[in-house]
Amino acid sequence: MKRNYTFGLVLPQGWRYLDDNGHTASQQYQFSKNIAQIAERIGYNAIYTYDHLTGGAYFKQNITKNFFECFALLSAIAANTKKIKIGQSMVCNSYRNPSLLAKMVSTIDVISNGRVELGMGAGWTKDEYIAYGYEYPSAVDRIRQLDESLNIIRKMWTEKKSTFIGNYYSIKDAICNPKPIQKPYPTIMIGGTGEKYLLKVVAKHANRYNHPFSSPEDIKGKLLF
């Protein structure tokens, strides 16, 4: 049986290359842009950026290195490519209000002419939360927040005016214009490792599941859970 495979890569965001060779932050951005354009030219299907603020666990010994913000970089990449899908691995739900995030992703979908994906997780990098002044709730609360956020985001992408009253987030007659070009809305990918709570959110909202740092056997077990 013939199989159709797709391939993506995660863009360097400053810290993976050039930092130790005297290059400026602007040169690092040009490097990231060049990688995106080369990936598109040779046939990659998608490119992604990490949604970390300081690099997360990768940066514990490298606190002076640069790390570009996920959506600012993606917006620039969207304007400098033509057909490759663009997304995040993964958006930390806690860092942005869900109604604002819906607006941001919708705008990038327009900039990219319908190429954006939304990859989301409940968040896990406690050091970043504390450093940037975010509260760090329990894992269960973070997953429940993710569920409410995705309810809001999907409503704002598809409804003229959206209202949602939750335990963590609420909106009233919120308008998201422009709407995404992709219908009914961009692909949603949810990432994480929890089974008891997270997989229920995956089943409810996601088109794709991302289980990081896992073997094929682990992923198969999760999908059958």
N, C-alpha and C positions, 0 to 999 in steps of 0.2 A: 504494500500500500504506500502510495506516495504521500510524504509528509511535507507540509509547508512550515518552514521555520522562519522566525523573525529574530533579529539581533539588535540589541541596543548597547549603549555604553554610558557611563557616568563621566561627565565633563570634569576636568581639573578646575578647581576654583581658587587657584593661587597657591595653595599649600603643597600640592603634590609635585610641583616642578618649578624651577627657576628661582625660588626663594633664596637658595644658598649660592647663587651665582651673580648676585648684584643687580638683578633685574628689578625694575620698578613695578608698582601695582598696575600701571597702565600697560606695560609690556606683558604682564601676566594675563590681563584681560584679552589682549590681542591673541595670545597663545590659546586661550579658551575658545575664542571665536574661530580661530583657524582650525582647531580640532573639530568643532561642530561642522564647519563647511567641508572639511575633508571627509568626515563621517558621512555626510549627505552625498558627497560626490561618489564615494566608493560603494554606496548601497546599503548603509546601515538604515534600520527602520526607525530608530528612536534614540534620543539623547536625553539624559536626565541630570539634575543637579541635586546635591544634598541640601536639606533644609536644616543646617546648623548655623549657629551664630558665631561660635568661636572654633568650630571644627569638632566639638564634642570630645568623645573619648580619644579621637585621633590626635588631639592637640595637647594632651596632658604635659608633654615634654617640649612642646613647640609653641609657646604662648605668644611669641613675637611674630609668627607667620601670618600672612594675609589669608582671609577667607571671605569670598564674595557672597553677598546675600542672595538667596535662592531666586526670588522672583525678579529682582532687579536685573540679575544676569540673564534669566530666561527671556525677559522682555527684549533685551538687546539681541539675544540669539534668534528670537522669533523674527526680528526685523532683518536679520542677516542670513536667513536660510529661506528655502522655498517650499520644500515638500516633506522634510523629515519631521516625525512626531517629536514633541517636546513635553517633558514632564518632570516630576519631582520624586525623589527617593529619600525619605517620604516627608510630606508636610507635617510639621508638629502642630497638632490641633491647638495647643495651648498658646501659641505665639500670636495668633490673629483671631479677632472676632469672626465668627462664621459668615456673617452678612458681608463684612468687608472682603473676606476671602472669596466669596461667591462673585463679587464685583471684580476683583483682581483677575481671577481665572477667566471670567467671561470676556474681559477686556483683552487679555492675551490671546484668547481664541479668535477674536476679531483681528488683532494684529497679525496673527499667524495664518489667517484664512482657514480656520478650522482644524488646527493641528495640535491643540493642547490636550493633555491628559491631567487628571488630578489624582495624585498619589498621597494618601493620608495615613497617619498613625496617631496613636494616643499620646505619644511623647514619652521619652525615657531618660534623657540626659540631665540628671538632677543638677550637675554643676552649672550647666548653662542656665537653667531655670533660676537658680539662686543668684548667679552673677548678673543676670539681666532684670532681676526684680519680679519674676513671676512666682506665684505660689506653686508648690509642688504637691498636688493632691495625691491620694492613694491611687494605686493602679486601677481599682474598680471605678473610682470616680472619674479618672481620666478617660476610661473606655466609655462610660456613660456620657461624658461630655462629647466625645467623638460621635456617638450615636445622634445626639441632639444637633450637633453641628451639621452632619450630613443631611438630616431632615431639613434644616433651614436652607442649606445650599441647593438641594434639589428643588425645593419649593421656589426659591428665588430665580432659578434658571428656567422655570417652566410656567410660573404664574405671573399675571399682570401686577398684582399686589400680593404680598405674602404676610401672613400673620402666624406666629408660633409662640406658644407659651410653654416653657419648659422649666425644669428645676435649676438649670444652669444658664440658659440663654433664652431670651425672648425678643421677638420683633413684632412690630405692628404696622401693617400697610407698607411694608418695605418694598421699594422698587429697585429692580436691577436691570438697567438699560445701559448699554446694549445687551441683549440676550446672546448666549453663545451661538455661533454659526452651526455647530454640530447639534443634531436633533436626535433624541429629545434633549440630550446634554452630553458633554464630554465623558469619555471613559473614566470611571472611578476605580482606582486601585487602593486597597487597604492593606497595610503592612503591620506585622506584629506576630508574637509567638503565643499569646494566651489562647486557651481552648474554652474554658468555662464561660467567659464573657465575650471575648473579642470575636470568636468565630460566628456568634449570633449577629454581630454587627456586620461582619463580612457577608453573611447570607442575606441580610436585609438590604444592603446598599451597594455592594461591590460588583463590578464586572470582572474584576481580576483580584487575585490574592497574592501578596508578596510575603513569603516566609523567609526572612534573611538568615544567612549562615546555616542553612539546613541541607541535609542530604535528600535525594529523591524519595527515599523511604519515609523520612519524616514528613515531607510535604504530602505524600500519598495518604499517610495516616491522618493528617489534618483535614484533608478534603473529604475523607470518609467519616470524620467525627460526627 
